[in-house]
Amino acid sequence: MTGVNEYTEPFARFYEERLRDTTVGDEAFYREAAAAADGPVLEGACGTGRLYLALLRDGVDADGFDASPAMLDVLREKADTAGLDPTVWVGDFRSPGGDRLYDLVVVPYNSLAALTTVDDQLAALEAAHTLLRPGGRLLFDVYVPRQAVIASSFGEWRETSVTTDDGETLQARTRTTVADEVAQTYRAERELLDGDGEVTAQETYLNAHLPPQQVELLARVSPFAEWRSAGGFDGQPLADGADVQVWDLRKTSSVTSVDPPA
């Protein structure tokens, strides 16, 4: 199996500051789905808790996992400040862990693109299927690869800065390049910079382009009984011009329940 992208401590802190006051656009969709679930909910790649802590505040019985211990450390700090009691652990999509079954599994924010081989992508779908009760759902979103955007944005450093509550300015830059044209994977390099522009931390990770036809083929080969897609969080058809593809995979209600993997 290939590795899964894991944020280190300085990048976990920057990620949290960058998204702290940002609306991604998926929040209402996933929160409504979680509120409507008949039982517990599991979030894959829950990160620093952008969505997960909102589910807890909504009163949802939710668990979460992430490949990055540093991201989970930030999540637990935020939960402690908010008086919330999270149930989260280190795991990845192919072997998520957990000791119970769920009515809903969600994987937001393009996180499944961190799986760059068909074997790993299928392993993730099979693991999610195993963790679901009969009739349960897997909801996830990935972006629609758009060649014009890729051609115009790849290869150039893009800088971002955020200001913390105590007034400190954090700077970062990211450069995305093609890693493997045949496999349709791309490499993202991230660097944190100090006030003099010197690099203080670096990391590199791989993601995969997941065009809708490939996701549908993965769904067809997976154990899921039904699937459907949308071209955004408002349920519009997945058609030319869409930026996000949202997938809803359902486990048949006639499957005999099994215990989740240890």
C-alpha positions as protocol buffer text, in pm:
chain_id: "A"
residue {
  index: 1
  type: MET
  ca { x: 0 y: 0 z: 0 }
}
residue {
  index: 2
  type: THR
  ca { x: 109 y: 353 z: -66 }
}
residue {
  index: 3
  type: GLY
  ca { x: 130 y: 605 z: 214 }
}
residue {
  index: 4
  type: VAL
  ca { x: -140 y: 854 z: 306 }
}
residue {
  index: 5
  type: ASN
  ca { x: -61 y: 1224 z: 337 }
}
residue {
  index: 6
  type: GLU
  ca { x: 8 y: 1321 z: 696 }
}
residue {
  index: 7
  type: TYR
  ca { x: 31 y: 1678 z: 816 }
}
residue {
  index: 8
  type: THR
  ca { x: 323 y: 1741 z: 1052 }
}
residue {
  index: 9
  type: GLU
  ca { x: 283 y: 1966 z: 1357 }
}
residue {
  index: 10
  type: PRO
  ca { x: 374 y: 2307 z: 1206 }
}
residue {
  index: 11
  type: PHE
  ca { x: 152 y: 2249 z: 903 }
}
residue {
  index: 12
  type: ALA
  ca { x: -134 y: 2125 z: 1120 }
}
residue {
  index: 13
  type: ARG
  ca { x: -119 y: 2457 z: 1307 }
}
residue {
  index: 14
  type: PHE
  ca { x: -111 y: 2656 z: 984 }
}
residue {
  index: 15
  type: TYR
  ca { x: -398 y: 2450 z: 839 }
}
residue {
  index: 16
  type: GLU
  ca { x: -611 y: 2527 z: 1143 }
}
residue {
  index: 17
  type: GLU
  ca { x: -538 y: 2899 z: 1129 }
}
residue {
  index: 18
  type: ARG
  ca { x: -607 y: 2913 z: 755 }
}
residue {
  index: 19
  type: LEU
  ca { x: -945 y: 2741 z: 783 }
}
residue {
  index: 20
  type: ARG
  ca { x: -1052 y: 2876 z: 1122 }
}
residue {
  index: 21
  type: ASP
  ca { x: -1271 y: 3153 z: 981 }
}
residue {
  index: 22
  type: THR
  ca { x: -1321 y: 3003 z: 634 }
}
residue {
  index: 23
  type: THR
  ca { x: -1644 y: 2859 z: 497 }
}
residue {
  index: 24
  type: VAL
  ca { x: -1563 y: 2571 z: 263 }
}
residue {
  index: 25
  type: GLY
  ca { x: -1921 y: 2534 z: 144 }
}
residue {
  index: 26
  type: ASP
  ca { x: -1982 y: 2172 z: 245 }
}
residue {
  index: 27
  type: GLU
  ca { x: -2076 y: 2231 z: 608 }
}
residue {
  index: 28
  type: ALA
  ca { x: -2456 y: 2242 z: 576 }
}
residue {
  index: 29
  type: PHE
  ca { x: -2461 y: 1938 z: 347 }
}
residue {
  index: 30
  type: TYR
  ca { x: -2270 y: 1709 z: 582 }
}
residue {
  index: 31
  type: ARG
  ca { x: -2431 y: 1843 z: 898 }
}
residue {
  index: 32
  type: GLU
  ca { x: -2780 y: 1785 z: 758 }
}
residue {
  index: 33
  type: ALA
  ca { x: -2688 y: 1432 z: 648 }
}
residue {
  index: 34
  type: ALA
  ca { x: -2544 y: 1355 z: 992 }
}
residue {
  index: 35
  type: ALA
  ca { x: -2848 y: 1495 z: 1172 }
}
residue {
  index: 36
  type: ALA
  ca { x: -3074 y: 1277 z: 956 }
}
residue {
  index: 37
  type: ALA
  ca { x: -2877 y: 956 z: 1021 }
}
residue {
  index: 38
  type: ASP
  ca { x: -3051 y: 692 z: 1233 }
}
residue {
  index: 39
  type: GLY
  ca { x: -2740 y: 613 z: 1432 }
}
residue {
  index: 40
  type: PRO
  ca { x: -2372 y: 697 z: 1482 }
}
residue {
  index: 41
  type: VAL
  ca { x: -2165 y: 883 z: 1226 }
}
residue {
  index: 42
  type: LEU
  ca { x: -1797 y: 842 z: 1138 }
}
residue {
  index: 43
  type: GLU
  ca { x: -1586 y: 1111 z: 972 }
}
residue {
  index: 44
  type: GLY
  ca { x: -1277 y: 1004 z: 782 }
}
residue {
  index: 45
  type: ALA
  ca { x: -988 y: 1252 z: 766 }
}
residue {
  index: 46
  type: CYS
  ca { x: -1148 y: 1465 z: 1037 }
}
residue {
  index: 47
  type: GLY
  ca { x: -834 y: 1680 z: 1061 }
}
residue {
  index: 48
  type: THR
  ca { x: -846 y: 1958 z: 1319 }
}
residue {
  index: 49
  type: GLY
  ca { x: -1221 y: 1921 z: 1358 }
}
residue {
  index: 50
  type: ARG
  ca { x: -1359 y: 2180 z: 1115 }
}
residue {
  index: 51
  type: LEU
  ca { x: -1663 y: 1960 z: 1050 }
}
residue {
  index: 52
  type: TYR
  ca { x: -1631 y: 1701 z: 1326 }
}
residue {
  index: 53
  type: LEU
  ca { x: -1662 y: 1944 z: 1615 }
}
residue {
  index: 54
  type: ALA
  ca { x: -1965 y: 2103 z: 1447 }
}
residue {
  index: 55
  type: LEU
  ca { x: -2129 y: 1758 z: 1446 }
}
residue {
  index: 56
  type: LEU
  ca { x: -2063 y: 1722 z: 1818 }
}
residue {
  index: 57
  type: ARG
  ca { x: -2209 y: 2066 z: 1882 }
}
residue {
  index: 58
  type: ASP
  ca { x: -2516 y: 1956 z: 1684 }
}
residue {
  index: 59
  type: GLY
  ca { x: -2560 y: 1662 z: 1923 }
}
residue {
  index: 60
  type: VAL
  ca { x: -2458 y: 1399 z: 1668 }
}
residue {
  index: 61
  type: ASP
  ca { x: -2308 y: 1075 z: 1801 }
}
residue {
  index: 62
  type: ALA
  ca { x: -1990 y: 1107 z: 1592 }
}
residue {
  index: 63
  type: ASP
  ca { x: -1646 y: 947 z: 1585 }
}
residue {
  index: 64
  type: GLY
  ca { x: -1351 y: 1040 z: 1365 }
}
residue {
  index: 65
  type: PHE
  ca { x: -1010 y: 932 z: 1246 }
}
residue {
  index: 66
  type: ASP
  ca { x: -719 y: 1097 z: 1072 }
}
residue {
  index: 67
  type: ALA
  ca { x: -375 y: 986 z: 953 }
}
residue {
  index: 68
  type: SER
  ca { x: -207 y: 1283 z: 1124 }
}
residue {
  index: 69
  type: PRO
  ca { x: -155 y: 1274 z: 1503 }
}
residue {
  index: 70
  type: ALA
  ca { x: -67 y: 1644 z: 1487 }
}
residue {
  index: 71
  type: MET
  ca { x: -405 y: 1732 z: 1335 }
}
residue {
  index: 72
  type: LEU
  ca { x: -583 y: 1532 z: 1604 }
}
residue {
  index: 73
  type: ASP
  ca { x: -384 y: 1710 z: 1875 }
}
residue {
  index: 74
  type: VAL
  ca { x: -525 y: 2042 z: 1750 }
}
residue {
  index: 75
  type: LEU
  ca { x: -875 y: 1892 z: 1736 }
}
residue {
  index: 76
  type: ARG
  ca { x: -853 y: 1774 z: 2098 }
}
residue {
  index: 77
  type: GLU
  ca { x: -729 y: 2114 z: 2214 }
}
residue {
  index: 78
  type: LYS
  ca { x: -1023 y: 2285 z: 2044 }
}
residue {
  index: 79
  type: ALA
  ca { x: -1266 y: 2030 z: 2186 }
}
residue {
  index: 80
  type: ASP
  ca { x: -1132 y: 2083 z: 2537 }
}
residue {
  index: 81
  type: THR
  ca { x: -1174 y: 2459 z: 2504 }
}
residue {
  index: 82
  type: ALA
  ca { x: -1532 y: 2412 z: 2379 }
}
residue {
  index: 83
  type: GLY
  ca { x: -1623 y: 2157 z: 2647 }
}
residue {
  index: 84
  type: LEU
  ca { x: -1672 y: 1878 z: 2393 }
}
residue {
  index: 85
  type: ASP
  ca { x: -1576 y: 1512 z: 2432 }
}
residue {
  index: 86
  type: PRO
  ca { x: -1436 y: 1380 z: 2103 }
}
residue {
  index: 87
  type: THR
  ca { x: -1382 y: 1015 z: 2012 }
}
residue {
  index: 88
  type: VAL
  ca { x: -1107 y: 1023 z: 1753 }
}
residue {
  index: 89
  type: TRP
  ca { x: -805 y: 811 z: 1668 }
}
residue {
  index: 90
  type: VAL
  ca { x: -519 y: 772 z: 1421 }
}
residue {
  index: 91
  type: GLY
  ca { x: -615 y: 568 z: 1116 }
}
residue {
  index: 92
  type: ASP
  ca { x: -641 y: 590 z: 740 }
}
residue {
  index: 93
  type: PHE
  ca { x: -909 y: 510 z: 486 }
}
residue {
  index: 94
  type: ARG
  ca { x: -785 y: 158 z: 411 }
}
residue {
  index: 95
  type: SER
  ca { x: -769 y: 50 z: 774 }
}
residue {
  index: 96
  type: PRO
  ca { x: -972 y: 308 z: 966 }
}
residue {
  index: 97
  type: GLY
  ca { x: -1006 y: 118 z: 1293 }
}
residue {
  index: 98
  type: GLY
  ca { x: -1301 y: 170 z: 1524 }
}
residue {
  index: 99
  type: ASP
  ca { x: -1502 y: -75 z: 1731 }
}
residue {
  index: 100
  type: ARG
  ca { x: -1863 y: -23 z: 1621 }
}
residue {
  index: 101
  type: LEU
  ca { x: -2083 y: 8 z: 1314 }
}
residue {
  index: 102
  type: TYR
  ca { x: -2217 y: 332 z: 1169 }
}
residue {
  index: 103
  type: ASP
  ca { x: -2522 y: 454 z: 984 }
}
residue {
  index: 104
  type: LEU
  ca { x: -2321 y: 717 z: 798 }
}
residue {
  index: 105
  type: VAL
  ca { x: -1956 y: 756 z: 700 }
}
residue {
  index: 106
  type: VAL
  ca { x: -1848 y: 1093 z: 558 }
}
residue {
  index: 107
  type: VAL
  ca { x: -1520 y: 1189 z: 393 }
}
residue {
  index: 108
  type: PRO
  ca { x: -1527 y: 1560 z: 306 }
}
residue {
  index: 109
  type: TYR
  ca { x: -1295 y: 1809 z: 141 }
}
residue {
  index: 110
  type: ASN
  ca { x: -1135 y: 1602 z: -138 }
}
residue {
  index: 111
  type: SER
  ca { x: -966 y: 1379 z: 119 }
}
residue {
  index: 112
  type: LEU
  ca { x: -1001 y: 1054 z: -78 }
}
residue {
  index: 113
  type: ALA
  ca { x: -771 y: 1202 z: -343 }
}
residue {
  index: 114
  type: ALA
  ca { x: -486 y: 1118 z: -104 }
}
residue {
  index: 115
  type: LEU
  ca { x: -522 y: 758 z: -224 }
}
residue {
  index: 116
  type: THR
  ca { x: -322 y: 736 z: -544 }
}
residue {
  index: 117
  type: THR
  ca { x: -366 y: 373 z: -656 }
}
residue {
  index: 118
  type: VAL
  ca { x: -674 y: 175 z: -757 }
}
residue {
  index: 119
  type: ASP
  ca { x: -593 y: -90 z: -496 }
}
residue {
  index: 120
  type: ASP
  ca { x: -591 y: 169 z: -218 }
}
residue {
  index: 121
  type: GLN
  ca { x: -905 y: 340 z: -348 }
}
residue {
  index: 122
  type: LEU
  ca { x: -1094 y: 9 z: -356 }
}
residue {
  index: 123
  type: ALA
  ca { x: -957 y: -85 z: -13 }
}
residue {
  index: 124
  type: ALA
  ca { x: -1100 y: 240 z: 125 }
}
residue {
  index: 125
  type: LEU
  ca { x: -1446 y: 171 z: -18 }
}
residue {
  index: 126
  type: GLU
  ca { x: -1440 y: -185 z: 113 }
}
residue {
  index: 127
  type: ALA
  ca { x: -1335 y: -65 z: 460 }
}
residue {
  index: 128
  type: ALA
  ca { x: -1615 y: 192 z: 467 }
}
residue {
  index: 129
  type: HIS
  ca { x: -1865 y: -72 z: 356 }
}
residue {
  index: 130
  type: THR
  ca { x: -1756 y: -300 z: 640 }
}
residue {
  index: 131
  type: LEU
  ca { x: -1803 y: -21 z: 895 }
}
residue {
  index: 132
  type: LEU
  ca { x: -2158 y: 54 z: 785 }
}
residue {
  index: 133
  type: ARG
  ca { x: -2476 y: -103 z: 914 }
}
residue {
  index: 134
  type: PRO
  ca { x: -2713 y: -250 z: 652 }
}
residue {
  index: 135
  type: GLY
  ca { x: -2871 y: 41 z: 467 }
}
residue {
  index: 136
  type: GLY
  ca { x: -2591 y: 277 z: 570 }
}
residue {
  index: 137
  type: ARG
  ca { x: -2439 y: 545 z: 350 }
}
residue {
  index: 138
  type: LEU
  ca { x: -2093 y: 665 z: 250 }
}
residue {
  index: 139
  type: LEU
  ca { x: -2087 y: 1032 z: 149 }
}
residue {
  index: 140
  type: PHE
  ca { x: -1777 y: 1198 z: 6 }
}
residue {
  index: 141
  type: ASP
  ca { x: -1673 y: 1473 z: -230 }
}
residue {
  index: 142
  type: VAL
  ca { x: -1377 y: 1517 z: -462 }
}
residue {
  index: 143
  type: TYR
  ca { x: -1309 y: 1796 z: -705 }
}
residue {
  index: 144
  type: VAL
  ca { x: -1368 y: 1761 z: -1079 }
}
residue {
  index: 145
  type: PRO
  ca { x: -1030 y: 1768 z: -1257 }
}
residue {
  index: 146
  type: ARG
  ca { x: -1046 y: 2061 z: -1501 }
}
residue {
  index: 147
  type: GLN
  ca { x: -763 y: 2079 z: -1750 }
}
residue {
  index: 148
  type: ALA
  ca { x: -776 y: 2457 z: -1792 }
}
residue {
  index: 149
  type: VAL
  ca { x: -729 y: 2506 z: -1417 }
}
residue {
  index: 150
  type: ILE
  ca { x: -449 y: 2250 z: -1403 }
}
residue {
  index: 151
  type: ALA
  ca { x: -265 y: 2408 z: -1695 }
}
residue {
  index: 152
  type: SER
  ca { x: -288 y: 2759 z: -1552 }
}
residue {
  index: 153
  type: SER
  ca { x: -205 y: 2686 z: -1188 }
}
residue {
  index: 154
  type: PHE
  ca { x: 49 y: 2402 z: -1184 }
}
residue {
  index: 155
  type: GLY
  ca { x: 419 y: 2478 z: -1151 }
}
residue {
  index: 156
  type: GLU
  ca { x: 395 y: 2818 z: -981 }
}
residue {
  index: 157
  type: TRP
  ca { x: 449 y: 2895 z: -615 }
}
residue {
  index: 158
  type: ARG
  ca { x: 134 y: 3035 z: -452 }
}
residue {
  index: 159
  type: GLU
  ca { x: 171 y: 3223 z: -125 }
}
residue {
  index: 160
  type: THR
  ca { x: -74 y: 3240 z: 163 }
}
residue {
  index: 161
  type: SER
  ca { x: -57 y: 3425 z: 491 }
}
residue {
  index: 162
  type: VAL
  ca { x: -277 y: 3415 z: 800 }
}
residue {
  index: 163
  type: THR
  ca { x: -284 y: 3621 z: 1119 }
}
residue {
  index: 164
  type: THR
  ca { x: -336 y: 3443 z: 1450 }
}
residue {
  index: 165
  type: ASP
  ca { x: -545 y: 3574 z: 1738 }
}
residue {
  index: 166
  type: ASP
  ca { x: -231 y: 3703 z: 1909 }
}
residue {
  index: 167
  type: GLY
  ca { x: -131 y: 3902 z: 1602 }
}
residue {
  index: 168
  type: GLU
  ca { x: 138 y: 3670 z: 1466 }
}
residue {
  index: 169
  type: THR
  ca { x: 155 y: 3647 z: 1086 }
}
residue {
  index: 170
  type: LEU
  ca { x: 217 y: 3299 z: 944 }
}
residue {
  index: 171
  type: GLN
  ca { x: 331 y: 3263 z: 585 }
}
residue {
  index: 172
  type: ALA
  ca { x: 328 y: 2959 z: 358 }
}
residue {
  index: 173
  type: ARG
  ca { x: 364 y: 2878 z: -7 }
}
residue {
  index: 174
  type: THR
  ca { x: 255 y: 2579 z: -214 }
}
residue {
  index: 175
  type: ARG
  ca { x: 362 y: 2454 z: -555 }
}
residue {
  index: 176
  type: THR
  ca { x: 176 y: 2181 z: -742 }
}
residue {
  index: 177
  type: THR
  ca { x: 336 y: 1980 z: -1022 }
}
residue {
  index: 178
  type: VAL
  ca { x: 250 y: 1668 z: -1218 }
}
residue {
  index: 179
  type: ALA
  ca { x: 395 y: 1361 z: -1049 }
}
residue {
  index: 180
  type: ASP
  ca { x: 293 y: 1095 z: -1301 }
}
residue {
  index: 181
  type: GLU
  ca { x: 112 y: 1182 z: -1623 }
}
residue {
  index: 182
  type: VAL
  ca { x: 2 y: 822 z: -1686 }
}
residue {
  index: 183
  type: ALA
  ca { x: -127 y: 762 z: -1332 }
}
residue {
  index: 184
  type: GLN
  ca { x: -276 y: 1115 z: -1323 }
}
residue {
  index: 185
  type: THR
  ca { x: -119 y: 1199 z: -988 }
}
residue {
  index: 186
  type: TYR
  ca { x: 17 y: 1532 z: -876 }
}
residue {
  index: 187
  type: ARG
  ca { x: 272 y: 1647 z: -620 }
}
residue {
  index: 188
  type: ALA
  ca { x: 216 y: 1937 z: -383 }
}
residue {
  index: 189
  type: GLU
  ca { x: 512 y: 2093 z: -206 }
}
residue {
  index: 190
  type: ARG
  ca { x: 443 y: 2308 z: 101 }
}
residue {
  index: 191
  type: GLU
  ca { x: 680 y: 2541 z: 279 }
}
residue {
  index: 192
  type: LEU
  ca { x: 639 y: 2760 z: 587 }
}
residue {
  index: 193
  type: LEU
  ca { x: 834 y: 3085 z: 593 }
}
residue {
  index: 194
  type: ASP
  ca { x: 956 y: 3314 z: 868 }
}
residue {
  index: 195
  type: GLY
  ca { x: 937 y: 3694 z: 863 }
}
residue {
  index: 196
  type: ASP
  ca { x: 1257 y: 3713 z: 654 }
}
residue {
  index: 197
  type: GLY
  ca { x: 1123 y: 3473 z: 393 }
}
residue {
  index: 198
  type: GLU
  ca { x: 1339 y: 3185 z: 510 }
}
residue {
  index: 199
  type: VAL
  ca { x: 1195 y: 2834 z: 493 }
}
residue {
  index: 200
  type: THR
  ca { x: 1126 y: 2691 z: 840 }
}
residue {
  index: 201
  type: ALA
  ca { x: 938 y: 2372 z: 750 }
}
residue {
  index: 202
  type: GLN
  ca { x: 876 y: 2164 z: 438 }
}
residue {
  index: 203
  type: GLU
  ca { x: 660 y: 1871 z: 335 }
}
residue {
  index: 204
  type: THR
  ca { x: 551 y: 1705 z: 12 }
}
residue {
  index: 205
  type: TYR
  ca { x: 245 y: 1496 z: -56 }
}
residue {
  index: 206
  type: LEU
  ca { x: 80 y: 1318 z: -350 }
}
residue {
  index: 207
  type: ASN
  ca { x: -281 y: 1328 z: -461 }
}
residue {
  index: 208
  type: ALA
  ca { x: -470 y: 1169 z: -747 }
}
residue {
  index: 209
  type: HIS
  ca { x: -703 y: 1320 z: -1001 }
}
residue {
  index: 210
  type: LEU
  ca { x: -1035 y: 1132 z: -973 }
}
residue {
  index: 211
  type: PRO
  ca { x: -1252 y: 1202 z: -1277 }
}
residue {
  index: 212
  type: PRO
  ca { x: -1620 y: 1101 z: -1239 }
}
residue {
  index: 213
  type: GLN
  ca { x: -1591 y: 800 z: -1470 }
}
residue {
  index: 214
  type: GLN
  ca { x: -1316 y: 654 z: -1252 }
}
residue {
  index: 215
  type: VAL
  ca { x: -1515 y: 711 z: -933 }
}
residue {
  index: 216
  type: GLU
  ca { x: -1816 y: 541 z: -1088 }
}
residue {
  index: 217
  type: LEU
  ca { x: -1604 y: 243 z: -1194 }
}
residue {
  index: 218
  type: LEU
  ca { x: -1470 y: 218 z: -838 }
}
residue {
  index: 219
  type: ALA
  ca { x: -1827 y: 224 z: -707 }
}
residue {
  index: 220
  type: ARG
  ca { x: -1931 y: -48 z: -950 }
}
residue {
  index: 221
  type: VAL
  ca { x: -1647 y: -277 z: -839 }
}
residue {
  index: 222
  type: SER
  ca { x: -1699 y: -200 z: -469 }
}
residue {
  index: 223
  type: PRO
  ca { x: -1938 y: -393 z: -241 }
}
residue {
  index: 224
  type: PHE
  ca { x: -2188 y: -105 z: -239 }
}
residue {
  index: 225
  type: ALA
  ca { x: -2529 y: -183 z: -384 }
}
residue {
  index: 226
  type: GLU
  ca { x: -2626 y: 167 z: -505 }
}
residue {
  index: 227
  type: TRP
  ca { x: -2455 y: 494 z: -587 }
}
residue {
  index: 228
  type: ARG
  ca { x: -2539 y: 832 z: -724 }
}
residue {
  index: 229
  type: SER
  ca { x: -2351 y: 1154 z: -789 }
}
residue {
  index: 230
  type: ALA
  ca { x: -2419 y: 1525 z: -790 }
}
residue {
  index: 231
  type: GLY
  ca { x: -2236 y: 1825 z: -925 }
}
residue {
  index: 232
  type: GLY
  ca { x: -2224 y: 2010 z: -595 }
}
residue {
  index: 233
  type: PHE
  ca { x: -2369 y: 2021 z: -247 }
}
residue {
  index: 234
  type: ASP
  ca { x: -2701 y: 2155 z: -372 }
}
residue {
  index: 235
  type: GLY
  ca { x: -2782 y: 1832 z: -557 }
}
residue {
  index: 236
  type: GLN
  ca { x: -2744 y: 1968 z: -908 }
}
residue {
  index: 237
  type: PRO
  ca { x: -2654 y: 1711 z: -1180 }
}
residue {
  index: 238
  type: LEU
  ca { x: -2288 y: 1631 z: -1230 }
}
residue {
  index: 239
  type: ALA
  ca { x: -2230 y: 1795 z: -1566 }
}
residue {
  index: 240
  type: ASP
  ca { x: -1973 y: 1991 z: -1762 }
}
residue {
  index: 241
  type: GLY
  ca { x: -1862 y: 2296 z: -1566 }
}
residue {
  index: 242
  type: ALA
  ca { x: -1906 y: 2144 z: -1219 }
}
residue {
  index: 243
  type: ASP
  ca { x: -1620 y: 2200 z: -975 }
}
residue {
  index: 244
  type: VAL
  ca { x: -1713 y: 1938 z: -716 }
}
residue {
  index: 245
  type: GLN
  ca { x: -1850 y: 1586 z: -747 }
}
residue {
  index: 246
  type: VAL
  ca { x: -2048 y: 1458 z: -449 }
}
residue {
  index: 247
  type: TRP
  ca { x: -2099 y: 1082 z: -419 }
}
residue {
  index: 248
  type: ASP
  ca { x: -2359 y: 890 z: -217 }
}
residue {
  index: 249
  type: LEU
  ca { x: -2291 y: 515 z: -191 }
}
residue {
  index: 250
  type: ARG
  ca { x: -2539 y: 292 z: -10 }
}
residue {
  index: 251
  type: LYS
  ca { x: -2503 y: -49 z: 148 }
}
residue {
  index: 252
  type: THR
  ca { x: -2790 y: -284 z: 81 }
}
residue {
  index: 253
  type: SER
  ca { x: -3030 y: -316 z: 371 }
}
residue {
  index: 254
  type: SER
  ca { x: -3043 y: -695 z: 338 }
}
residue {
  index: 255
  type: VAL
  ca { x: -2677 y: -755 z: 425 }
}
residue {
  index: 256
  type: THR
  ca { x: -2620 y: -944 z: 750 }
}
residue {
  index: 257
  type: SER
  ca { x: -2441 y: -725 z: 999 }
}
residue {
  index: 258
  type: VAL
  ca { x: -2078 y: -815 z: 1078 }
}
residue {
  index: 259
  type: ASP
  ca { x: -1841 y: -687 z: 1338 }
}
residue {
  index: 260
  type: PRO
  ca { x: -1603 y: -412 z: 1220 }
}
residue {
  index: 261
  type: PRO
  ca { x: -1233 y: -495 z: 1192 }
}
residue {
  index: 262
  type: ALA
  ca { x: -1021 y: -454 z: 1503 }
}
